[in-house]
Every structure is written in structure tokens, then in C-alpha cells.
Amino acid sequence: MRRPRDFDAELKALSDKAKTLKDRRVKQLGELVLATGAGVLIDAVQTRDQAVTEGWRRRGAEWFLGKGRGAADGPRTDPQGAPALDGGASPDRSGKGQD
């Protein structure tokens, strides 16, 4: 004869596992915030000083428009416009491979 399933025990085990997974997710998110320095973003969200937030907005806009980046940050190209290989060396255009 089959033994009846203990649904209450199975539900408790599943809820315990779900709680463990949620706790691990929160812990990993906290580690990610610490590793990336994103804790500053949390402060930024809570800041109410308009001058500070305007300065951050302006600097962010400049960075995304390319004005805040140095020349080394962008991709380098050769005179014909092809992306540079090996940190700036021009590709062999003779059609032969390098032996």
C-alpha cells in the first residue's frame, strides 16, 4: 500500500528553500554593490541638494556625449578608418598572412 504524502512537510521544505535563496540573492546583491562601488549611487538617490545633483547630471551627460572621456578611452582607428589591431598596429593590407 502506498504511503500518503506529507504535503505540510513538503510545503515547509519549499518555503525554507525559497527563504534561503532570497537571503542569498540579497547577500550577493550587497556584495555586488560593495565590489562596484555602487553604494555611492544609493547616496545619490537620497541626496536632496539640487546643486550636487545638477553637477552629477551635467558630468554624466558630458561623459555620455564623449566630452568627459580621455582620448585613450575610445577605440583607435588607422587612417583608412578600420579598427586598429594589437593595440594600434595597422593590419597587413597586402593580402598575405604574416609568416
Long-range contacts (C-beta under 8 A, 24 or more apart in sequence): none
